[in-house]
Amino acid sequence: MQMGMIGLGRMGGNMVQRLMQDGHTCVVYARRADALKSFEEQGATGTDSLLDFVARMTKPRTVWLMVPATTVDEVLVQLVPLLDAGDIVIDGGNSYYRDDIRRATELQKSGLHYVDVGTSGGVMGLERGYCLMIGGEKTIVRHLDPIFSTLAPGAGSIPRTPGRQTPVPSRATCTAVLMVLGTLSKWFTMALNTA
């Protein structure tokens, strides 16, 4: 599956590497051409122009933002006019949930899909995987499952609980559970703030 990444810091860059190691194709954007070199050497398509970034992706496009929460709106102002209806924007940072709800509503007016994915894993995520709290439209999240399955941690080498006979859930199942938990946590937070 193809994905575009804006934000090639320690986590975003490692996520791109993890995706490419599992056979996904990545288009990456950075303002500095020298920041793209190592990703291009690993097989990513790099660009320092948002217009070119969008043009190099197949429709429907999937663009993951791995930028600080304070800059998401600034990036969206530049990015959204370049996208087409049906494209998907993922915010993988630590945005406040009310900002996610606002952005989803605003992007929906342009026919765009917005998925918020609280991502945790730090620099060890490349090797161990990332914990993902996914919120978005069910059909869009299912469409993105190959990406989430690659990024999510596997069963690992932790010894199993003695006496446990059932198999370990797949990464896709764990991703679905995290998606439900992420949605429930937002609902409970909203309920508490309105009470």
Buried (B, 14 or more C-beta within 10 A) or exposed (E): BBBBBBBBBEBBBBBBBBBBEEEBBBBBBBEEEEBBEEBEEEEBBBBBEBEBBBEBBEEBBBBBBBBBBEEBEEBBEEBBEBBEEEBBBBBBBEBEBEBBBBBBEBBEEEEBBBBBBBBEBEEEBBEBBBBBBBBBBEEBBBBBBBBBBBBBBEEEEEEEEEEEEEEEEEBBEBBBEBBEEBBEBBEEEEEEEEE
